[in-house]
Amino acid sequence: MVSIDLNYGNESIKIEFKASLFDVLAAPPGRRTLTDVEIGSKLDDPIGSGALEDLVTAGDSVLIVVPDATRAAAAGQIVNLVVRRLIANGTAPGEISIIFATGIHRLVTEAEKASILTPFIAQRINLLDHNARNLAQLVRVGETSGGIPVEINRAAVEADHVVLVGGVSFHYFAGFTGGRKLICPGLASTRTVSQTHQLAFDCSTLSRRTGVDTGLLAGNAVHEAFMEAVSFISPAFSINSIVNDPGEPVDVICGDWREAHTAACKVYAGEHTVEITEKREFVVVCCGGTPHDINMVQAHKAIDAASRACVEGGIILLFAECRDGLGRDDFLNWFQASNSRELAGSLCEKYQVNGQTAWNLFRLAETFDIRIVTDLSADDVTKMRLKQVSAGDAVEMIKAAQTSGFILPEGAKLKVKVTV
């Protein structure tokens, strides 16, 4: 028997397994964490852009956009360096604001703000919240070629310069997180968020649209709509981080908001795509702990990754704390449908962003035997067509396994690719 620790919220659960039966699917051993000096060197050598100090002059207003508590980006360390550089370059602290790209997520708590940015920055720089439903905060800046209205937070429209600071990882239908997603959906209205996300779903087939998938940008209708929407803002500078398990930066790629993000996605995919030659009957998957298992909407991404390594009808065993619950109060309403196809029909009649997440989870629950170790209530788990198991029972189940399988200790960060 060999053992491995699976992150669960801010804690961990040790599991033991037979090395002869299970292969661990994970990115290569983590690179060394970057120091402040090394991040500074990255900022001095941007891709397709001048340095930030060359773009911003004294008296200009700067809006820094950072992720909310559902994303790990090492924003605290990076923003601290950026703010110090701006001030040293002549920008007054009062001319700098930071906004949290919550999209349609809940607002960031005061404790989370300090955690994301460090107390030093949180106490000294003006912090802004985004509310996708507050019309007073939103400005219509145009529409996409597909006719989607683009409504963005007024702060991003009125700032002289917008700086994006976000982490890059896989996203199950936008291709990748980070970059343009900090503006759309991060600072967009509910209408803009809904209509851009709706492009991921094909109502003629009641399924995912062709070209929309994990790790895909070219030909991805959702990504292309995001890019069009953000072009109305045209951020001055983009800082894209790749972080390790504790959320520390191992790479920072910055510069032009298009080029730097594309380059970061290429680096991330190269390090986090794992290839297998066969699917197996038992897949153990962990989201990777906080923030990846903060709620079910986020945790479901790990199930999506695991499904690519599991045979139909096989067991997927998920470890996901979900301390924030489901992620949306109305999430369970979608599971009143009798099956995923009925849900898809309801989604096409009245589209909602989280309905698509519910459809994907429902579809996976119909295809696989999904069991979950979680803090969610047993009733909620059952309504989602999942099976709740205790941590102890899960540990014993893995130890006693007789069939071959895979273990994904950071499922939310991986793309599994089957090669022949």
Secondary structure, 3 states (H helix, E strand, C coil): CEEEEEEECCEEEEEEECCCCEEECCCCCCCCCCCHHHHHHHHHCCECCCCHHHHCCCCCCEEEEEECCCCCCCHHHHHHHHHHHHHHCCCCHHHEEEEEECCCCCCCCHHHHHHHHCHHHHHHCEEECCCCCCHHHEEEEEECCCCCEEEEEHHHHHCCEEEEEEECCEECCCEECCHHHHCCCCCECHHHHHHHHHHHEECCCCEECCCCCCCCCCCCHHHHHHHHHHHCCCCCEEEEEEECCCCCEEEEEEECCCHHHHHHHHHHHHHHEEEECCCEEEEEEECCCCCCCCCHHHHHHHHHHHHCCEEEEEEEEEECCCCCCCCCCCHHHHHHCCCHHHHHHHHHHCCCHHHHHHHHHHHHHHHCEEEEECCCCHHHHHHCCCEECCHHHHHHHHHCCCCCEEEECCHHHCEEEECC
